Amino acid sequence: MGRFNSWLAVHITRAVGTMWAAYLFVLIAFVSLPQALHAFLTGDTYVGISWLSQSFLQLVLLPIIIVGQNVISASQDARAEADHITLTTLHSINVQQLELLKHQREMLQQQRAILDLLEKTNLGGKAGQ
């Protein structure tokens, strides 16, 4: 039952969360506008405000809010993907730099060993003179 409810909720949200649904809901809300407007103009402000809040705002804003959330979500997903690519690239560069530093350290140690060996042979050669 839970899977069906989830499936149904996703399909309804996809159907209602479009600008076409918002346009349709505007048309549906306008069906009762003449009666609400007549009631409002004859002094029944409750009916006019009730139509505005219940029929129009709730009905029309629901799909617009869903569309807005989808746009924001897509933007956040794109930003997260770009951040992931950037961080992965930086990690790769960092690994390469560490490898270069390791090789540089090894070369410096080899050069130090060569210099030490040359100093010993030069000192030994000078002492024998």
N, C-alpha and C positions, 0 to 999 in steps of 0.2 A: 504494500500500500504506500509506503514511503517513497519508493522509486516512481510510482505513478504520480504522486503528488508533486515530486520534484520535476518530473517531465512536464506535467501540465503547467506548473508555475513558470518554467522556462519558456514554454511555447506562448503562454498568454503574455508574459513580459515582452517577448520579442514582437508579438503582434501589436500590443498596446504602445510599446516604446518606440513609435515611429512618428514622424511629422504627419504622415497621412492619417494616422489615428487622431492626431490633434485636430487636423482639418475636419475630419468626420465629426468629432465631438463638438466642434464649433457649430457645425450645421445642426446637429441634434439640439444643442443648447438654444440656438436661435429659433427653434420651433416654438418654444414656450415664451420667447421674448415679448411678443405682442401682448400676451395676457399679463405678464409681469410688469411691463411698461404701463399698461392701462391701470393696473392696480396701484402702481407707484404714483402715477399722476393723479389718481382720484384720492390720494391721501393714505393709502395702505402701504406705508414704507416697509413694513415687515415682509410683505410678499416680494417687493422689489429687491430688498437686501438679501432675502432668502434665495431668490433666483440667482443673484449675482454670486453669492458665496457657494451655494450648493450646485446649481446647474452649470454655471459658467466656470468659475475659478477652479473648483475641484475637478470637474470633468475635463477641462482643457489643459490645466496645468500639469496633471498627472503624466500624460505622454511627453509633454515638453520637458519635464524634470527628468524622466527616464532617458530621453534623447541626450540631454545635457550631461547626465551621469555617464552615458556611453561614450560621449566625446571626451570627457575628462579622463575616463578610464583608458581610452585608446592613447591619449596623450601621455599618461603616466606609464603605460606599457612601453611606448616608444622611448621615453626617457630612461626607463629602467634597462631596456635593451642597449641603448647607447652607453649608459654607465657601465654595464657589464662588459661591453666590448672594450671600453677605455680601461677598465680595471684589469681585464685579461691581458691587454697589450702592455700596460705598465708592469704587470707581474712578469711577463716574458722579458721585457727590457731589464728588469731588476735581476732576473736569473742570469741573463747574458752578462750584465755588469759584474755580478759576483764571480762568474766563471773567468772573465777577463782579469779581475783582481787576483784570483787564485793563480792564474798562469803568470801574471806579473810578479807575484810574490815568489813563485818557484824560480823565475828567471833571475830575480834579485838575489836569491839564496845561492844560485849557481854562480853568479858573478862574484858574490862575496867569497865563495869557496875558491874561485880562480884567483882572486886578488890575494887571499890569504896564502895560497900556494906560491904565488909569485913573490910575495914578500918573504916567505920562508926561504925560497931558493935564492933570492937576491941577498938576504941577510947571511945565508950560509956561504954564498960565493964571496961576499965582502969580508967575512970573517977569515976566510982562507987566504985572502990576499996579503 
